[in-house]
Amino acid sequence: MRETKLPEKLKLLKKALGRCWTNEEEHQFHCPKCNHHKLKLSVNINKGVFKCWICDYSGTKISPLIRRYAPSYYADWRQLEGEVSLDKYDTIFEEQDELQPQIIDLPENFQTLTGKKTKVKRRALNYLYSRGFTDANILAWKIGFCDFGEYQDRVIIPSFDTQGNLNFFIARSYTGDWMKYKNPKASKDIIFNGLNIDWAADVVLVEGVFDAMKCKNSIPLLGSTLRENSILFQKICERKPNVYLALDDDVKDKEFGIAKKLREYGIRVMSIDINGYSDIGEMPAEIVEERKQNADIVSDLDYLHYKLDF
């Protein structure tokens, strides 16, 4: 089917990227990435794709090109695409502005794992060491434990918001309790470890906190499907980092669902291959980084191939 809004889109592209030369369905622009002097960025509006024949910059959607190199025209382009209305895009953050930050307390008998390694501490430490974590990891994540009370025999991994307030914690048994996790009665609609997230860098989304401890600049979803009205989704749309998904193999539908939603808002999404491991938390840190470097961009075609078991 031929693109019905082609004249409007072409007009907007000319405003965003400058003059062009047209040959049937292909529109040739100057590439804003490599700035080659010739018109070598080919844009096909009907197919919604672009490619520079000099630097090989390409994409299966045009909106990320607009977002990156002509952001003042991004909202207009999105409206022409018909994927997100201007009203929806402009109001996605309104609910977040009204929210009060969640602040909770650590368990009353919380103890740090720093200092002298007593016999009591050693049990918690050995559990963390067995999962591949070092003293440096434990210190960086400010992990502690409880040896009595409601959270007895559990390591406590706290989460702090950008103001340094405790907004959640994960309590994981290290003695084989049938209830592996026992978390506080508080909302999970937070950005876990938000205090240490660099939004100017790539962000990795993982399933759980132990996965996050293996990845640089990562955020655990804590079971969330990343709703559009969630604090994390809104922050991603606001800051627009590249997003890497490193979710468990048994939640591929969830991964593609998250990728689809993020891509609708112009977010570039990649998938980290965890083949050979049950989850990313089992991977050595160097393997995680290597696979991140080789991650593929997620497209609708990938989901089709997955569903058809190609």
N, C-alpha and C positions, 0 to 999 in steps of 0.2 A: 504494500500500500504506500502511495506516495505521500510524503510529508505535507500536510495541509497548511502548516504555519511557516513554511520555508521562507517566504518573503520577509516576514517579521523577524525570524531568527537570523537570516542573512544580514538584515539591516543592523540588528543588535551586534552581531559578530564583527561587522565593519567598524562599529563604534568602539568595540572592545579591543580589537586586534589591528585595526587600520585597514588600508586598502587591500584589495584582493583581485585575483584573476580567476575567472570561472571557465571551466571546461566541462560542459554537461553537468553531472552531479558533483563534481569535485571543485572545491573553492580553495585556491592557493593563497596563503597568507605568509607574512614574515613570522618565523618561529620566535616566540618570546623567550624561549629557553636558551637557544644557542645564538640568537640574534644574527643569523646568517643574512647577508645582504640580498640574497635572492628569495623569491616567494616559494619556499620549500615545505611549508606546513600545509598538508592536504587535509581538508575538513569535508566530510560527507555528512550533510545534515540529515538526509533521508535515513542513513544507516546509523547515525549518531556516533561516528567514530572519527578519530583524527590521527595523523602520523606525520612526523617531520622526517624527510628523506635525507637529512644531513646528520642530525644527532640521534635519530631513532626514537625521539620522545613520542609516545603514542598513548591512546586510551580508547576504551570501548564505550565511554560516555564523554560528552563534551563539557558537561557541567564542571568537573574538576579543573579543566583547562581555564574556564572563566573564573572560577573561584580563586585559583592560584595567581593568575596574571592580570585579571581585570575584576577585582572583587566588588567594585562599585556597581557592576552590571550583573552580579551574581543572582540577586533576588529577582530581577526582571527575567533573567534566563530561566530560572526555576519555575516561574509562573508560566512562561511559554511552554516549558516541558510538560506542565500539567501534573507534575508529581507532588509538589508541595505548593499550596497557595501562599500568597504573600501574607495573608492574615495569619495562617498557621505558623509560618516561619517567624513572623514578628512577635507572636504571642507565646511561643514555645517556652520562653524564659519567665513569663509573668508569675507563674505559680512559685517558682524557685525564689523570687525576690521576697515573697511573703513568708517563707519558711523561717522558723527560728532554728538555730543550730542545735543538734542533739548533743547533750552533754551528760555523761554517766560517770559512775565511780568504778574503780577497780575493786575486785573482791577484798573484803576487809583484811584477810590474811595473806594477801599477795606478797610474795618475796621475789627479789631479783635473783638472777643466776650469775651475777658478777661476784667478784671477791673470792674468798676461800671456798674451795670445792668440798663442802662437807658431804657426809654420807647421804644425807637427805637430798641435797642438791644433785648429787651424782646420779641418782635414779632418773631425774628429769633430763639431765645433761646427756646421759647415755642414750636416752630415747632420741633426742635431737641429733646426736652424733650418728646414730644408726640410720638416720634419714639423709645423711650427707651434709649436715649443716655444721659450720665452724663456730668457734668463739666469736669471730668477727661478725658473722650473720646474727648470732644471738644478741650481741651488743647493739648492732645496727637496728634490729627490730624491737629492741627493748623487751625481750621475752623474759617472763618470770614464771613462777609456779605457785601452787598451793599444796601444802601437805596435810591440811585438815580443813574441815568446814564443808560448805556446799560444793566447792570446786576441788575437793581433795584429790590428790594424785593426778592433777592436770597441769599441762603447760598453758600459760596464758599469753596470747599474742595480742597486744593492744593496738588500737588504731587511733590516730590523732588527726584532727582536721587542720586546716591551714592556719588556724589561730593557736594550735597546740593543745586544744581541748580533746579529752578522751571522748570519742563518739561511739565506740564499739570495742568488743574484744572477742577473740576466739579462745575457747577452753577445750583442749584436746587431751583425752586420757592417755597416760603413758604406762598403764598397768593392764591393758586389755579389757577394760570395762565394756560391757555390752553397749553402753551409750557412749560412742566414741566422742561425740561433741555435745557440749552443754553450754549454750551461749546465753547471754543476758536477755531479759525481756525488754528488748529495745528494737527499734526499726532498723532493718538492713538497707534502707534507702539512704545510703551514705556513699562517700568515696573513701574506701578503706585505705588507710595510710596516706590520705591526701596531703598531709604535711610534707611528704618527701617526693611528691610527683612533680616532674618537670614537664609542664605542658608545652614547652617549646621544642621538646624532643619527641621521638616516636613513643607511643604508649602501647603496652601489651596487655590484653585482657585475658585472664586465666580463670579457672574454675574456683580454686580455693587458695587460702593464704599460704599453704606450703608450696603450692605451685608458684605463687608470686615471689616467694623467697629465692627461687631459682632464676628469676628473670629480672633484668634491670628495668626500672621504671614501669612496673607492672601493677595492675589493679585486679584483685579477685572479685568475681561477680557474686560470690556467696549464694549461688543457686538462682540468681536473677536471670531473666530473659532480656534484660535491658529495655524496659518500657520507655516509650518516648517521653513520658512525664517524670521519669526518674532523674534524680540529681546528677548521676553520672552521665546519662545520655545528654542532658542539657549542657553539661560542662564540655563534653566532647564536641557538640555542635557549636558551642561558643568559641572554643580555642582551636578547633580544627587540626588536631595532630594527625599524622599517619597512624592508623590503628592496626596492630597485629593481633590476630586471634590465635590462641593456643589452648583450645578447649579439648576435652576428652573425646576420644574416637566414637564413643557411644552417644554423643549428643550432636552429631553432624547437622541434624535438622535445626537444632537450636543455633548452631554456629552460622548456618546459611541465613537463618531468619534475622539474626543480629546484623550480619553483613549487609543484607538487603536494606534494612532500615537505615543503617549508617550511610550507605551509598546514596540513598534517596536525598540525604542532606549534603551530598557532595564530599563525604569523607572517603579518603582512599583507604581501602581495607585489604590486608594481606593475611594469608593463613600459614601458620607454622606447622610443618609436618611433624607429627609425633609418632610416626610409624616405628614399631619395634619397642614401644614403651606404653604402659597402661595410661600414663598421664605425664605431663611435662615435669611434675614434681619428682619423677624418677630419673630424669635426665641429668647427667653431669652438666654443670653450668657452661662449660666450653662447647658442648654439643648443642645446647639451647641457643647460644650465640651464633654458632655456625649455621644452624637451620634457620635462624631469623634472617641471616644475610641472604639465604637462598629461598626465602619465602615467596610464594606466588600471589599475585593480585587475585582476589576473589571476584568471579563474574557469575552472571545468571547461568551461563553455559556450564560452569563447574557444577552447579546444583543439579542441572539436568543430567549431566553425566553420572553424578552420584546416585540419583534416583533410578536411573536406568542400569546402574551397576556396570558402567563401561570399564 
